[in-house]
Amino acid sequence: MSKTNHLDAWLAQEQTIRAAMDAGPGPGVATAQQAAGKTGLEFMQALLRGELPYAHIARTLDFTLFELGHGRAAFLGTPGLAHLNPMGTVHGGWFATLLDSALGCAVHTRMASGQGYTTAELSVNMVRALTPKVTRVLAQGRVIHCGRQVATAEGRLIGPDGTLYAHATTTCLVFPLASQSAP
């Protein structure tokens, strides 16, 4: 598939996803009742369908949950002027946030009902500068290992032509969530 075809497909899918998410509750935080009884994958799928609120940071930094599966997640990001450093390239923090989201959500898809996680370590390697001339990038995360206490994942940030802009790894701590019936 050519660069234009990838970009066109990404833009069409992004439009469909954003419409579903914006038709739902919009940005916010899911309540314990909304999450109760859902596996991590079920929770993320409900978010993607617009049934649960999505994170405010996605709107702030202009990225969208894009794809999900068991042990994988992807976000589509739009590098813009607000993300530039003084040298005119996209700030490394934007790379890191987009990749942390993809990696963390990939881990989230592996959580059982009643389990949570948090990022303990994130390592990002930026291999190419990114400017707003690249209209979209895709951050893909994939779980390597998911155990009772620790999960690891790896990811890539690519352009529509397959250009690699960064790659990353994460270690997440896995823990039981507080009881839904606790006061």
N, C-alpha and C positions, 0 to 999 in steps of 0.2 A: 504494500500500500504506500502511496506517495505521501510526502509531508503534508500536502494540501488535503489529501483524503483523511489522514489521521486527524488533522486539525478540524476539518469539517465534521467528522464523526464525534470528536471530543466536544465541539461547540454544541452540536445537536443534543447529545446526551446531557451536557451541562444544563442546557435550557430546560429540558424535561425534569431533571432532578431539582433544579432551583424552583421551578413552578410548583412541584409537589411539596418541597420544604417550606416555601413561602405561603402556601395555602394552609399549612398546619399552624402550630402555635408560634412559629418563628424562632428567633434566638432566645435562649434562656437555659434553664437547668431543669432536668427531669426530676420529678418528685420520687420519693421512695416508693410510693404507691404505683407510680407509672413503671418503675423498674422491677417491682416485686414479681417473682416467679419467672422472669425472663432469663434465658441464658445470655451471655454477651453477644452472640451472633443475633439472637432474636431482638435484643435491644437495639443493636446497630441497624438491623434491617428496618425496624420501626422508625428509627431516626431518618433513614434514607427515604422512606415512603412519606415522610412529613407528619407522622403520627406523634412524634416526640419533638421537643425543642432541640435545636442544634446550638452549638457553642457560639457565643458572641464573637469570639476571636476569629471565627471563620469569616464573618462579615467585616471585621476590623482589618484583617490582613488579606481579604479577597481570595479565599480558597473555598472549595466545595467538596464534601464527601462525594466520591465518584463511583467506586466499586467496592463490593464486599464479597467475601467468601470465607469458608472455614480456614482460619489462620492467615488471612490476607485482607488488606484494605488499601485503597488508593484515594488520593485527593488531587483535584485539579486546581492549580493555582494560577493567578493572573498577576505577573510581576508588573508593578506600576511605579509611577513617579514617587508615590508616598513610601516606597520600599527602598529607595536609592540611598547609598552612602554618599559622602562628599565627592567621591571619585566618579560618580555617575553609573555605578553598577549596583545590582541588588545586594543589600546588606546580608551578611552571613546569618544574622538572626532570623531572617525570613526563611532562608534555606532550612535552618535548624528547626524552626517551628513547623514548617510544612512536613518535614521528614519525621519529626517527633509525633505528629498527629497520625501519619500513616503507620508508623511502627507501633505506636500505642494502641491504635484501633485494631490493628492486626492481632495484637495480643488480646484485646478486648473480645474479639470474636471467639476466642478459645476459653473464655471464662464460663464456668458453670453458674447456674442460678445461685446467688448468695456469695459469689466471689468478686473481689475487686483487685485492682493492680495500681501501681504507680511507677513512674520512671525513676530508676535508681542511677542509671548511667546512660549517657547519650554521646556517641562519637560521630562527628560529621566530617567528611573529607570533601571539600569543594575542589573540583578539578577543572572547572571552566567558569569564567565570569558570565553573568547573566544580566541582560538589560531588557527594558520593556519592548525592544524589537522582537523578542520571542514572546508571542502573545499568550501562550499557555505552556505550563510545564505539569508533568504528572509525577507525583510522589507515590511510589509503590512500596508497601511494606509486606513482609512475609515472615511468619514465625519460623524460627529454627528449632526451638525447644520450648515446651511449656510443661513445667512440673508443678508440684504442690506449693512451692515457695518462690520459685524463680522462673521467669520466661525470658527468652532472648529472641530478637528479630533483626532482620537486615532489610535495607531498603535502597532505592535508587531514585534520583530526581532526573527525569529525562524530558527532552523537548519532543515535539511532534515528529521530527525527523529521526528520532532515536538517539540524538546527541545526549551524552551523559554530562550532567552538570555537577552532580554530587552523589556520594554514596554514604550510607550510615549504618551503624549498629546500635542496639539498645539492650540494656538489661533492665527488666522490670521485676519488682517485688510483687508476689501474689499473696493475697491475704483474704480471710473471711470478712465479709461486710457485717456491720452491726445488725443485730436482729431487727427485722421489720416491725416487731411488736414492742421494741424498747421505747420508753418515753422520750 
